[in-house]
Amino acid sequence: MLVLALAVFFPLVAHVLELRSSNRGAAPPVIHTFHVSPTGDDARDGSSPATAWRSLDKAAAFAFKPGNKLLLEGGAHFRGSLTFGSGEAGDAANPVVVSTYGAGRATIEAAGGAGIRVHNTAGIEIRDLVIVGGGADNRTTAGIEFYSDVTDGRTLDHVDITGVEVSGFKNGIQIAAGPKSTGFRGVRIRAANLHGNTENGLISFGPRFDAAAPRYAHEDVVVSEVEAHHNPGDPTNHFSNTGSGIALGSVRGGRIERSSAHDNGSSAAAPEGPVGMWTWDSTAVVMERNVSFRNHTAGQKDGGGFDMDQNVSSSVLQYNLSYDNDGAGYLLYSGQSNAAHTDNVVRFNISINDARKLPEYAGIHLAGSVNNAEVYHNTVVMEAKDWAPAAIRLQKYFGGLSNVVLRNNLVVSGGTNLVLADEFSTADVLLQGNNFFAESGSWAVSWAGTSYVNLEDWRAATGQERLGARVGGSSADPRFGRAGRSGSPAQRAKALTPRRDSPLAGRALNLRSLFDVDPGPVDFLGRPLVGAGTVGAIQPAA
């Protein structure tokens, strides 16, 4: 037994001595997490709160590798900026994280330029920070900016921005690509509060769009639970739109969901104005379950709730609420003489009292070179007020509307035009199964310069609201179940729920069987669609 014990013991002793000998010249341990505190010291290694760095300058000068973390002390304020360049981060599976430690969120007070700027790299996550600008130098930059000018075809992967508040910059968050450059993919922006930024709360953009060879800078972009508000627009900019809440440009595969845009654009004075939420030069973008209200323009254009603008294709607006905006509630527009604005859907949305300042707009407004659009199961209400926009407007220029269909929409007016349209054939614009109700005042539709005072005369003159040889459409009282359309967004929407005895209940055209159109599983409130469903955005309560 003694021999066996010694045989085991001596090799262990030799192994320990060998380890001690080999560690005498070993490199110091690798540090993966770095800390910054107002009570720190830039001469320290930053590896713990007790040995934290003091300044953002120290952090900005450090080359962060994949998997590194930079944590700022919660509740503290740091003056300066952070920058990440092409030699840093870059690994989507092992991102660099910039966040907070301790209680509360840290605040970056940008001393000029961006608060956090990332150039030609990705694999970066930014979490739980307050970023504040406000000086003259900040008004030309973004609070958080990701910018790519790479031209080798690479798309930079993994951008995650969560739980931030950004104010006092030109743009709150900016995802951008330069001319002839690719941009970013796997972009996630969540739970952000973006306010008081001169031009936009959140914006993405890329190279100039070519309809003959479409290319998009950014891919797989998701914006969720973002509040963009009181971004006023630049009163000195008389050339391009400013003052939007959330704007996605040059995106392939995007989503804006469960977000809000309100009280933006009050100082925007350019000929083209801002919109609460919109997209342009993009494809396969979904905007759903958002609310956009009290957005403005200081000029004579836009100021609306939602917009699919020029060169947008294969995109969807659904389950959104728009109210009390200066311009259109839902705008589909293209001023380009091409067919790139195509195959878009607007369904199960609500517009209440939009176009408050600019009556040339409407609750739902289609204008310009818009092709192959489907607009169905929406509810538009224009109450009797001291402005007179139409509930729906269809406008012809830049080639006009082509293969546009509007079905199962509920349109309610109070002394305004239910529909205001230029001259269109039924091959270009077709209305079927919609309900047009004058809540107060006279029933009125204006089509190709002629006014009609009832559904029958309009149908006979234009061929609208027919289904083959059968007449269609209606002008019934929807019998909304609740009085009042003020209060919270949820209260406003629920006030437009038809009662179970509504003449519209179960009377919608069956889009699946008649037109091979899948309307989806639920209505605006998430209630399952029963049979063909009810005309409008909301089913009666069970």
N, C-alpha and C positions, 0 to 999 in steps of 0.2 A: 504494500500500500504506500509506503514511504517513497519508494522508487517512482511509483506512478504520480504521486503528488509533486515531486521534484521535477518530473518530466513535463508536467503541465505548467509549474510555476516559472521555471527559467525562461521558456519561450515568451511568456507574458511580460516578464521584466525586460527582456531584450526588445520586445515590441514597443513598450512604453519609452525606453531610452531612445529608440530609433525615432519615434514621433517627436520627442522633445528636441532631438538634434535637428530634425527636418524643419521644425517650426521656427527655429532661431532666425532664419532669413526670410520667412513667409511674408507675402504682401498683406497689408491691412485688409480687414473684411470689407466686402463690397456694400455700399450704402444704397438702398433702393428708395427710401422715403426721406424727403428733405422738408424742413420746417422753417417758417419765417415768422418772427415776432418783433414788435416794436422794442422789446427789451433784449433782443438777441444781439449777436456780434458777428459781423461778416467774416471775421477771422476764424470762427469755429467751423465745424464740419456740417452743421445743420441736421444731423442724424436723429435728433430727438428734440422735444420742446425745451429741454434744459440746455441744449447746445445749438439753438436755432440761429439762423442768419437773421440779420436785421432789416435788410433792404431788398426791394424788388430788383434793383440794379444788379445785386449779387446773383439773384435767381435768373435774371435775363441773360447774364453772361455765361451761365452754366449750360453745357450741352446735355440735354436730357435724352436718355436712351429708352428704348421700349421697356415698359414695366415700371419706370420710375414714377414716383408721386411727389408733387409739390403741394404742401399744405400750409395755408396761412392761418394765423391765430384767429379764432372766431371772436367777433365783436370788435376787433381792432381795425384801424384804418391805415392803409398803406398808400403812399403817394408814389406814382410812377407807372410803369407799364411792363407787361410781359411779352416777350417775343419768342417764337419757335420757328426755326428755319429748316431748310431741306436736309441738313445733316442730323436732325433730331427726330425722335419718335418714329413714325412710319410703319408700325406693325399693328394691323387691325386687331389681331388676336391677343396682343399684349400692349395695350395702350398706355400712354402717359396720362396721368390723372392730375388735374389741378383742382384743389378743393380747399376745405376748411377743417381745422381741428379745434376741439374744445366746444364751448357753448356759443351758439349764434353763428351768423355768417360774417365773414371778413368783407371789408369794403376796399376796393381799389379805386383811388382817386387819380385818374389819369392826368398827368401833368402836361399833356400835349400829345396829340396823336391818339391812336387806339388804346383801349384799355388792355386787351389781349389781341395780338396779331399773330396769325399762323400763315406762313408763306411756303408753298410748295411741299407741304407734308401733311399727313393726317395721322390716324391712330392716336387721337387726342380726345380726352373727355374733360369737360369743364363743368364743375358742379358747385352749387350752393354759395355763390358769390354775389355781392352787390358791386356794380361797376358804374362809376359816376364820372361824367365829363362836365361840360358847362363853359369851358374857356373857348376863346376864338379858335385855338388850334384844334379843338375837339370837333368843331362843326364841319370839318372836311373829312372826317374819318368815322369809323364805326366803333362801338363799344367792344364788340367781339367781331373780329374779321378773319375769315378764312379766304385766302386768295391764292389762285394758281395761275402761273403763266408758263407751265410746262407744255411743250409742243411735241413730245415724243409719243403721244397717244395714251399715256398712262392716266387712269382715273384714280385719284387719291382716296383711299378707303378708310372709313370709320371716323365720323365726326359726331360727338355726343355732347349736347349742351343741356343741362338740367338744373332747374331750381335757381335760375339767375334773375336778378333785377338789373336792368340797364337803362340809364337815362342820361341826357345831356350831350348826345353825339349827333352827327349827321344821320346815321342809321344805328339802330340799337344792335341788331345782329345782321351781318352781311356775309353771304356765301357767294363768291365771285370767281369768274375765270376771265382772263384777258383775251385779246384777239387771237384767233387761231389756236387757242389753248383748250385743254380738257380741264374738268373741274373735279368735283367730289362725289362720292357715292356712299351709301350707308349713312346718311345724315339724319340725326335724331335731335329735335329741339323740343323740349318738354318743360311744362310748368314754369314758363318764363313770364316775367312782368316787364313789358317794354313800353316806356312812356317818356314824354318830354324830349323826344329825339326830333330833330328838325325835319328830316325828309321822310323816313319810314321807320316803323317799329322793327320789321324784319323784311329783308329782301334778298333774293338770289338773282343773278344774271350771268350771262355768258356772251360768247361771240355773236355777231350779227347773224340773224336767221336767214337761211337760204331755202326758199320753198322748193326749189328744184332738187336740192340735196339736203334734206333736213338733218341736222345734227344738234345734239343737246349736250350742254356742258356737264350737267349734274344728273345723277341717277339715284333712285330709291331715297327720296327725301320725305320725311314724316315730321309734321308739326302738330303737336298735341297739347291741349290744356295751356295754351299761350294766351295771355291777355295783352293786346296791343291797343293802347289808348292815349289820347291827348298828345299825339304826335302831330304838330300843327301844320307842317309844310313850310316851305321857304318863300316868304313874300318877295324876295329879290330875284327868284328864279322865274323868268317869264318864258322859258323855252321847253321845259319838260315837267312831267307830273311829279309832285312831291306831296307828302302828307298822308300816305297810305298806312294801314295797320300791318297787314301781312300780304306780301307780293312775291309770287314765285315765277321767275323767268328762266328759260332755258333748262327745263326739268323734264326728264323722261321717267315716269313712274313716281308720282308724288301724292301726298295726302295732307290735308289740313283738317283736323278733327277736334271736336269738343273745345274749340277755341272761341275767343270773342275779340271783336274790333269795334271800338266805340269812341266817339268824340274826337276823331282824327280830322285833319285837313282844314282846320278853321282859317289858316293863313295861306293856303295853297292858291296861287294866283296865275299859274301858267295856263295857256289855252287848253291844254289837256289836263284834267284834274286827277285827284286821288280817288281811291276806292277803299272801303273797309278791308275786303279780302278779294284778291284777284290773281289770275295767272295769265301769262302771255308767252308766245314762242315755246310752247310746251306740249307734251302729249301724255296721255294716261295719268291725269291728275284728278283726284277725287277730293271734293270739299264737302264734308258731311258733319251734321250735328253741331253746327256753329251758330253763333248769333252775331249780327252786325247791325249796329244802330247808332243814330245821331252822328253819322259821319257827314262831313261838310266839304264844301269847296268855296274859296273866295272868288273864284272865276265863274265862268258860265258853262263849264263842262264837268261831267262826272259827279263826284261826291256821293257815290252810290254805296250799296251794301255789298254785293257780290258781282264779279265780272269774269267771264271767259272772253278774253280780248284776242287780239290778232294772232293768227297762226296757232290756235289751240285745237287739238284733235283728240278724239277718243277719250274724252273727259266727262266727269259727272258732277253735277251739283245736286245734293239730296239731303233731306231732313234738316234744312237750315231755316233760320228765322231772321227776317230783315224788317226793320221798322224805323220810321222817323228819320230817314236819310234824305239829304238834299237832292240826290239823283235817284237813278233806277234802283229798285230792289234787287233785280237779277238782270244783268245785261249780257247779251251775247253780241259781240261787235267785232267786225274786221273792216278796217279801212284799206286793206290791201287788195289789189286786183289779182288775186290768185284763189285757188281752191283749198288752201291749207287750213282754213277754219271749217272743220268737218267732223261728223260722227260724234256729236256731243249730246248729252242728255241732261235735262232739268226736270226733277221729279220730287214730289212730296216735300215741297218747300212752302213757306208762308211769307207773304209780304203784307205789311199793314202800314198804310199811310206813308208810303215812300214818295219820292219826287216832291218833297215839300217846298223846296226852293225853286226847282227847275221843272216847270210843268210840261216841258217838251219831252221829258222822260216818263217812265211808267213803272208800275209794279214789276211787270215782266216786259222787257224791251229787247227786240231783235232788230239789228240794223247792219247794213253793209253786206259784204260778201260772206254770208253764213250759209253753209251747206249741210244737208243731212242731219238736221237737228230734231230731236224729239223732246217735247215739252208736255208732261202729263202729270195728273194728280197733284196739281199745285192749288193753293188757295190765295187769292189776291183780294184785299179789301181796301177800297178808297172811300173813306167817310166823307160826309158833306162838311167841308171846311172852306177857308177863304183862298184855297188854291184849286186848280182844276186840271190835274194830270189825268191821263187815261189809265185804266187798270192794266190793259195790255196794249203795246204799240208795236207795229210791224212796219219797218221803214226800208225803203228801197234806195240804194245808191252803191257805188263801187261793185256793180255787177248784180246786186240785189240778192234776195233770199232764194234758196233753191232746195226743194224737197224738205220743207219744214212742216212738221205736223204738231198740232196742239190738241190733246185729247183729255177728257175727264177732268178738266180744270174747273174750279169754282171761282167765279168772278163776281164780286159785289161792289157796287158803286153807290155813291150818294151825290147825285147831281153832276157826275162827270161821265165822259165816254167810257163805256165798258170796253170797247175796242176802238183804236184809232189806227187805220191801216192805209198804206198807199195801194195802188192797183196791183193785185197779184192774181194769177190764175190758180186754180186748185191743184195744178201740177207743181207749182212753186210753194204755195202755202195752203195747208188744208186744216180746217178746224172741224172736229167731230166729237160729239158727246160731251160738250162743255155746258155748264150752266151759267147763265148771265142774269143776275138779279139786281134790280134797282132798289136799293134799300130805302132811299128817299129821292125825291126829284123824279125826273123823267127817264125812261129807258132810252138809251141812245148808243148807237154804233155808227161810227164814221168810216166809210170804206170807199177808197178811190175818190174822195171829194164829195161823196153823197152821204147824207145823213139818213139813218133809218130809225124809226121809233118803235119797232117791234121785231121780234125774231123772224116771223113769217115773211115779212117783206124783204128783210136782209137775205134770208135763205133763198128766196125765189130769184132775187136779182143777181146773186153772186155764186150760187151753187155750194156755198158753205153749209156746214151742219146737215149734211146728207150722208147716208150710208148706202151707196148704190141707189136703188129706187126708193128707199125709205127715208123719211125725214128724221132728223136727229137734233140733238141739243135740247135745251130747256131754259126756262126763265122762272123757275120756282123759288119760293122762299126756302132757304136751307134750314131754317128753324134752329138757329144756334141755341145751345142749351144754357149759356151763361150771359148775363148782362155785363157790359163794361169790358174794355180792351186796354186797360192800363195796368200798371203794376209791374211785377217781375216778368222776364221773358216767358217763364213757364205759365204764368197767369194769362198773359196776352194770347199765347197759343191755345190754351185750353178753352178760352172764351169763344173760340171758333169751332168748337166741337158740335156737330149736328146732333139734335136729339134723335132718339130711336125712331120717332114717328116722322122724321124728315123724309120728304118725297125723293130725296137724293140717295137715301140709304139703299145699298145693294143695286143701284140703278146705273152704275158705271158700265161703259163698254168693256167687254172682256178682252183685254189686250192680248192675252195669250192665244185664245182660240181664233180671234178675228185677224190679228196682225202679227202673230208669232213674236210678240214682245213680252219679255219677262219683267214685270214691274217690281220684282223683289218680294220679300216675305212679309214686310210690315209697313204700317203707315207712319206718319210724322211722329206720333207718340209711342211708336214701338208696338202697337197693337197688331195682331196677326190679320192679314187681309182675308176676308171671307168671300169666297166666290169671286165674282167680278169686282167686288169692292164698291165703295161709295165715291161719288164725284167729289173731288177736292182732296186735300192732304190728310184729313183726319176721318177715321171711321167713327160712327156713333159708339158711345160707351155700351158695353154689353149689359 
